[in-house]
Amino acid sequence: MDRSKIVAVATGIISIGLAIAYLLIVQIIDSRGEMLPAPMVEFLLPGLG
């Protein structure tokens, strides 16, 4: 194989690895459960509400 084919294959392997890692991270974050709503400003800073 010449150099350009080796670079193309290596880039493809890295790309597939990153895609699989991204999907795994999304699955882990998604499996943590229900998302909690953001806190309301009135409770954090009583003078602003």
N, C-alpha and C positions, 0 to 999 in steps of 0.2 A: 504494500500500500504506500502511496506517496503521502507527503506531509499534509496536504489539504484534506484528504479523506480521513486521516487520523484525527485532525482537528475537528472535522465535522462530526465524526462518531463520538468524540469526547464531549463536544458541546451538546449533542443529543442526549447522551447519558446524564450529563449534569442537569439538563433541562427536565428530563423525566424524574430525576431524583428530587429536584426542587418542587415539582408538581405533586409528587407523592407526599413529601414532607408537609406541604401546604394543606393538602387534604386531611392528613392525620392531625395536624394542629387544629383545623376547623372542627373536626369530629370531636376532639378532646374538649375544646371550648364549648361546643354545642351540647355535650353530654353532661355539663355541670349543672344543668337544671334551668329552672325558670329565671328569666332576667328580672331583677328588681328595678322598679322605677327610680328615676333620679330624685334626690331629696329636693324638697320645695324650699325656695329662698326665704319664705316667711319664717320657717322654723330655724334656719341657720342664722339669719340676720333679722331680728325682730323689728327693727326700726324701718325697714324698707317696704314692708307689706302694707 
